Amino acid sequence: MDSPTGPLVASIPVVSSGDWEIYKTQEPAAVTDPGGTHDLYVVFPQANMDLDEFTFNGPGANGNATPVISAASATPLSGASPLKV
């Protein structure tokens, strides 16, 4: 929350599908409500992971607005988590 190294609000164990073109649906994660409005970051603990869709359900999740997504060019592209760029 608020930075890639900020407080953790949820954690989801990722199950490998074994192939980039085979998608798996993960079970929902319980999220600790931090209150207020915050920036949310998805942080992967290792390389070679792919996130295709992220869905919010429940109180406070309303509308279907397109999220604002930004990514910066980073060097290095891989390494131990958290990756310092």
C-alpha positions in Angstrom: 0.0 0.0 0.0 1.3 3.4 -1.0 4.6 2.0 -2.2 5.9 -1.5 -3.3 7.5 -1.8 0.1 4.6 -0.4 2.1 2.3 -2.4 4.4 0.9 -5.7 3.1 -2.9 -5.7 2.8 -3.2 -9.2 1.3 -1.1 -12.2 0.1 -2.1 -14.8 -2.4 -0.2 -18.0 -3.0 0.3 -18.4 -6.8 -0.3 -21.8 -8.4 1.6 -22.4 -11.6 -0.4 -23.4 -14.6 2.8 -24.7 -16.2 2.3 -22.6 -19.4 2.1 -18.9 -20.3 -1.0 -19.6 -22.4 -2.9 -21.5 -19.7 -4.5 -19.3 -17.2 -5.5 -20.2 -13.6 -8.1 -18.5 -11.5 -6.8 -17.9 -7.9 -9.0 -18.0 -4.9 -10.0 -14.6 -3.5 -7.8 -13.1 -0.8 -9.1 -11.5 2.4 -7.9 -7.9 2.4 -7.2 -5.9 5.5 -9.1 -2.6 5.1 -6.6 0.1 5.7 -9.3 2.8 5.5 -9.1 5.9 3.3 -7.8 6.1 -0.2 -4.4 4.6 -1.1 -2.2 3.5 -4.0 -2.2 -0.2 -4.4 0.9 -2.1 -5.7 1.0 -5.8 -6.8 4.4 -7.2 -6.0 5.6 -10.6 -7.2 8.2 -12.4 -5.0 10.0 -13.9 -8.1 10.5 -13.3 -11.8 8.5 -15.0 -14.6 5.0 -14.3 -13.2 2.2 -12.9 -15.3 -1.0 -11.1 -14.1 -3.7 -10.9 -16.7 -6.7 -9.7 -14.6 -7.3 -8.2 -11.2 -10.9 -8.0 -9.9 -12.2 -6.1 -6.8 -15.5 -7.2 -5.2 -17.3 -6.1 -2.1 -17.9 -2.9 -0.2 -16.1 0.1 -1.8 -15.6 -1.7 -5.1 -18.0 0.1 -7.4 -18.3 1.1 -11.1 -16.2 -0.3 -13.9 -13.8 2.5 -14.5 -10.6 1.7 -16.4 -7.7 1.7 -13.9 -4.7 4.0 -14.3 -1.7 1.7 -14.9 1.8 3.0 -15.2 5.1 1.3 -15.5 8.6 2.7 -15.6 11.5 1.4 -17.4 13.7 -0.4 -14.9 17.2 -1.7 -14.7 17.9 -4.4 -13.6 14.9 -6.4 -14.9 15.4 -9.3 -12.5 16.8 -10.1 -9.1 15.9 -10.9 -5.5 12.7 -9.4 -4.2 12.2 -6.5 -3.6 14.0 -5.5 -6.7 15.8 -2.2 -6.3 15.7 -0.2 -9.5 
